[in-house]
């Protein structure tokens, strides 16, 4: 079972029990109260009996079962839903699906200072050794790593907002491509990775979509994934591309994140920071550094 399948199962599991279980339990409890109230006021046992189903199994039992399920799945309910929306970005200090990267996190807003609790490795070295697409000059004074999905609209807005820094040679953005947001994401991510020039294909695709995404973002209507214009998803993903996607998705999970974009950078002292979601203007300058 690959990382994408695990992530989809986790998304379905978490969403179902975070929302449906809680709402169902509340609805059943309200129904019990209404029926019991009617039975008491009208002295009518039919309403009282209506709270019992199937040979003595009551609605209360159903509510209790839902409650138990909610308690059991409480750890999963504390995770993000896997959506690209930054408002769902997780604000926790425990990695989600793997402890291979033992992180210590200090949170300020959406910006987290990241350091290791052991000598198992250096997160920055892991990022440098990962498979990423370069956007900007290799001579830029700052490198910033970004986890992105080709269907992520917020990632596309970030790409556009970072143009002044990239064009001025102030930063090199290093994109780790994942395919986790929609059914077409893996195929589109693979199409980028197998292009003749993956970095050029990525820039062309992002640039093609940015005007529309920027307009949608300005109007507050950025709720839909990018369409397939300029990038057709592959039906059959080559093993080499799938290996890269799986590795990037594992690293994203090791960092304890599911929403996109996820951004990592270092300050002048070598301290690694992590930001979840689309940065606000002030955070963007902190992440990308001075423009001049």
C-alpha positions as CSV (number, residue, x, y, z in Angstrom):
1,X,0.0,0.0,0.0
2,X,1.6,3.3,-1.1
3,X,1.7,6.6,0.7
4,X,-1.1,8.0,-1.5
5,X,-3.5,5.2,-0.6
6,X,-2.7,5.5,3.1
7,X,-3.3,9.2,3.0
8,X,-6.7,8.8,1.2
9,X,-7.8,6.2,3.7
10,X,-6.8,8.5,6.5
11,X,-8.6,11.4,5.0
12,X,-11.8,9.4,4.6
13,X,-11.5,8.0,8.1
14,X,-10.8,11.4,9.7
15,X,-13.5,13.3,7.9
16,X,-16.2,10.7,8.5
17,X,-15.7,10.5,12.2
18,X,-14.8,14.2,12.8
19,X,-18.0,15.4,11.3
20,X,-20.5,12.7,10.6
21,X,-20.1,10.9,13.9
22,X,-20.4,14.1,16.0
23,X,-23.4,15.4,14.0
24,X,-25.1,12.0,14.1
25,X,-24.7,11.7,17.8
26,X,-26.1,15.2,18.4
27,X,-29.0,14.5,16.0
28,X,-29.9,11.2,17.7
29,X,-29.7,12.7,21.2
30,X,-32.0,15.5,20.1
31,X,-34.5,13.0,18.6
32,X,-34.5,11.1,21.9
33,X,-35.2,14.2,23.9
34,X,-38.1,15.2,21.6
35,X,-39.7,11.8,21.6
36,X,-39.4,11.4,25.3
37,X,-40.8,14.9,25.9
38,X,-43.8,14.1,23.7
39,X,-44.4,10.8,25.4
40,X,-44.3,12.4,28.8
41,X,-46.7,15.3,27.9
42,X,-49.2,13.1,26.0
43,X,-48.9,10.0,28.2
44,X,-48.5,8.1,24.9
45,X,-46.2,5.1,25.0
46,X,-45.9,5.0,21.2
47,X,-43.5,7.9,21.3
48,X,-41.6,6.3,24.1
49,X,-41.5,3.1,22.2
50,X,-40.2,4.9,19.1
51,X,-36.9,5.5,20.9
52,X,-36.4,1.7,20.7
53,X,-35.5,-0.1,17.5
54,X,-34.8,-3.6,16.5
55,X,-35.8,-5.8,19.4
56,X,-34.8,-3.5,22.2
57,X,-31.9,-1.6,20.7
58,X,-32.5,2.0,21.5
59,X,-31.5,5.2,19.8
60,X,-29.6,5.9,23.0
61,X,-27.5,2.8,22.3
62,X,-26.8,4.1,18.8
63,X,-25.7,7.4,20.3
64,X,-23.5,5.7,22.8
65,X,-21.9,3.6,20.0
66,X,-21.2,6.8,18.1
67,X,-19.8,8.4,21.2
68,X,-17.4,5.5,21.8
69,X,-16.2,5.6,18.2
70,X,-15.6,9.4,18.5
71,X,-13.5,8.8,21.7
72,X,-11.5,6.0,20.0
73,X,-10.8,8.1,17.0
74,X,-10.1,11.3,19.0
75,X,-6.4,11.3,18.0
76,X,-7.3,11.2,14.3
77,X,-9.8,14.0,14.8
78,X,-7.0,16.3,16.0
79,X,-5.3,16.0,12.6
80,X,-6.0,18.1,9.6
81,X,-8.3,16.9,6.9
82,X,-5.7,16.8,4.2
83,X,-7.2,19.7,2.3
84,X,-5.1,22.3,0.6
85,X,-6.8,25.1,2.6
86,X,-4.3,26.7,5.0
87,X,-7.0,27.2,7.6
88,X,-6.9,23.5,8.1
89,X,-3.1,23.4,8.6
90,X,-2.2,21.4,11.7
91,X,-0.8,23.3,14.7
92,X,0.6,20.4,16.6
93,X,4.1,19.3,17.8
94,X,3.8,15.6,17.1
95,X,4.5,14.1,13.7
96,X,1.4,12.5,12.1
97,X,2.2,9.2,10.5
98,X,5.9,8.6,11.2
99,X,8.4,9.3,14.0
100,X,11.4,8.7,11.7
101,X,12.1,12.4,12.0
102,X,11.9,13.3,15.8
103,X,11.1,17.0,15.7
104,X,10.8,19.6,18.4
105,X,8.5,22.4,17.3
106,X,8.0,25.9,18.7
107,X,4.9,27.6,17.2
108,X,4.3,31.3,16.6
109,X,1.2,31.7,14.5
110,X,1.6,29.4,11.5
111,X,5.4,29.7,11.7
112,X,7.2,26.9,13.5
113,X,10.9,26.7,14.5
114,X,12.0,23.1,13.9
115,X,14.8,21.3,15.6
116,X,15.8,17.7,16.2
117,X,15.4,15.9,19.5
118,X,18.1,13.4,18.6
119,X,21.1,12.9,16.3
120,X,19.2,10.8,13.8
121,X,19.8,13.4,11.1
122,X,19.3,16.9,10.0
123,X,16.0,17.9,8.4
124,X,17.8,20.3,6.1
125,X,20.1,17.5,4.8
126,X,17.0,15.4,4.3
127,X,15.4,18.2,2.2
128,X,18.6,18.8,0.2
129,X,18.9,15.1,-0.6
130,X,15.2,14.8,-1.6
131,X,13.9,15.2,-5.2
132,X,12.9,18.8,-5.9
133,X,12.4,21.2,-8.8
134,X,14.5,24.4,-8.7
135,X,12.8,27.7,-9.3
136,X,15.4,30.5,-9.4
137,X,19.1,31.0,-9.4
138,X,21.3,28.4,-7.7
139,X,23.4,31.5,-6.6
140,X,20.5,33.0,-4.6
141,X,21.4,33.8,-1.0
142,X,18.4,31.8,0.3
143,X,16.9,28.5,-0.5
144,X,13.3,27.7,0.5
145,X,11.7,24.2,0.2
146,X,8.0,24.0,-0.6
147,X,5.8,20.9,-0.7
148,X,3.2,21.4,-3.5
149,X,0.5,19.5,-5.4
150,X,-0.2,20.5,-9.0
151,X,-3.9,20.9,-8.1
152,X,-3.3,23.2,-5.1
153,X,-4.6,26.7,-5.7
154,X,-2.9,28.2,-2.7
155,X,0.4,26.8,-3.8
156,X,-0.2,28.5,-7.2
157,X,-0.9,31.8,-5.4
158,X,2.4,31.4,-3.5
159,X,4.2,30.7,-6.7
160,X,3.0,34.0,-8.2
161,X,3.5,36.1,-5.1
162,X,7.1,34.9,-4.9
163,X,8.0,36.0,-8.4
164,X,9.6,39.3,-7.3
165,X,12.1,37.5,-5.1
166,X,12.8,34.8,-7.7
167,X,13.2,37.2,-10.6
168,X,15.5,39.4,-8.5
169,X,17.8,36.4,-7.7
170,X,17.1,36.7,-4.0
171,X,15.8,33.2,-3.4
172,X,15.7,29.8,-5.0
173,X,12.5,27.9,-4.4
174,X,12.8,24.2,-4.3
175,X,9.5,22.4,-4.9
176,X,8.9,18.9,-3.6
177,X,6.0,17.6,-5.8
178,X,3.4,15.4,-4.2
179,X,0.1,14.1,-5.5
180,X,-2.3,13.9,-2.6
181,X,-5.2,16.3,-3.0
182,X,-7.5,15.0,-5.8
183,X,-7.7,11.8,-7.9
184,X,-5.9,13.5,-10.8
185,X,-3.1,14.8,-8.6
186,X,-0.8,11.7,-8.8
187,X,-1.1,11.6,-12.6
188,X,-0.4,15.4,-13.0
189,X,2.5,15.2,-10.6
190,X,4.0,12.3,-12.6
191,X,3.5,14.3,-15.8
192,X,5.6,17.1,-14.3
193,X,8.3,14.7,-13.1
194,X,8.6,12.9,-16.4
195,X,8.6,16.0,-18.6
196,X,11.7,16.7,-20.7
197,X,12.5,19.6,-18.4
198,X,10.4,19.2,-15.2
199,X,11.4,22.6,-13.7
200,X,10.4,24.4,-16.9
201,X,7.2,22.4,-17.2
202,X,6.3,23.2,-13.6
203,X,7.0,27.0,-14.1
204,X,4.9,27.0,-17.3
205,X,2.0,25.3,-15.7
206,X,2.0,27.5,-12.6
207,X,2.4,30.6,-14.7
208,X,-0.5,29.6,-17.0
209,X,-2.9,29.2,-14.0
210,X,-1.7,32.1,-11.8
211,X,-3.8,35.0,-13.4
212,X,-7.0,33.0,-12.9
213,X,-6.1,31.8,-9.4
214,X,-4.9,35.3,-8.3
215,X,-8.3,36.7,-9.4
216,X,-10.2,34.0,-7.6
217,X,-8.1,34.5,-4.4
218,X,-8.8,38.3,-4.5
219,X,-12.5,37.7,-4.8
220,X,-12.4,35.1,-1.9
221,X,-13.5,32.3,-4.3
222,X,-10.4,30.1,-4.2
223,X,-12.0,26.9,-3.2
224,X,-11.5,24.7,-6.3
225,X,-8.4,22.7,-7.4
226,X,-6.6,23.8,-10.6
227,X,-7.9,22.2,-13.8
228,X,-5.9,20.2,-16.3
229,X,-5.2,23.1,-18.6
230,X,-1.5,22.8,-19.7
231,X,-0.9,19.5,-17.8
232,X,-2.7,16.3,-18.6
233,X,-2.4,13.6,-15.9
234,X,-0.7,10.4,-16.8
235,X,-2.9,7.3,-16.7
236,X,0.0,5.0,-16.0
237,X,2.7,6.4,-13.6
238,X,6.2,5.2,-14.3
239,X,7.8,3.4,-11.3
240,X,10.6,6.0,-11.0
241,X,8.1,8.9,-10.8
242,X,5.9,6.9,-8.3
243,X,9.0,6.4,-6.2
244,X,9.7,10.1,-6.0
245,X,6.1,10.9,-5.1
246,X,6.1,8.3,-2.4
247,X,9.3,9.6,-1.0
248,X,8.1,13.2,-0.9
249,X,4.8,12.1,0.6
250,X,6.6,10.2,3.4
251,X,8.8,13.2,4.1
252,X,5.7,15.4,4.3
253,X,4.1,13.0,6.7
254,X,7.3,12.8,8.8
255,X,7.0,16.6,9.2
256,X,3.5,16.1,10.6
257,X,1.8,17.9,7.8
258,X,-1.1,17.1,5.4
259,X,-2.4,20.5,4.2
260,X,-0.5,22.4,1.5
261,X,1.6,24.3,0.9
262,X,4.2,23.5,3.5
263,X,7.3,25.8,3.5
264,X,10.7,25.3,5.1
265,X,13.6,27.6,5.3
266,X,16.7,28.6,7.4
267,X,17.5,31.8,9.0
268,X,21.0,33.4,9.1
269,X,21.9,31.2,12.2
270,X,20.9,28.0,10.5
271,X,17.7,27.6,12.4
272,X,15.1,25.7,10.4
273,X,11.5,27.1,10.3
274,X,8.3,25.7,8.9
275,X,5.2,27.4,7.7
276,X,1.8,25.8,6.9
277,X,-0.5,27.3,4.3
278,X,-0.3,30.4,2.2
279,X,1.8,33.0,4.1
280,X,0.5,36.5,4.8
281,X,2.5,39.4,3.5
282,X,4.6,39.8,6.7
283,X,5.3,36.1,6.9
284,X,6.2,36.0,3.2
285,X,9.0,38.5,3.7
286,X,10.2,36.6,6.6
287,X,10.3,33.4,4.6
288,X,11.8,34.7,1.4
289,X,14.1,37.3,3.0
290,X,14.8,40.9,1.9
291,X,13.8,41.8,-1.6
292,X,16.7,44.2,-2.0
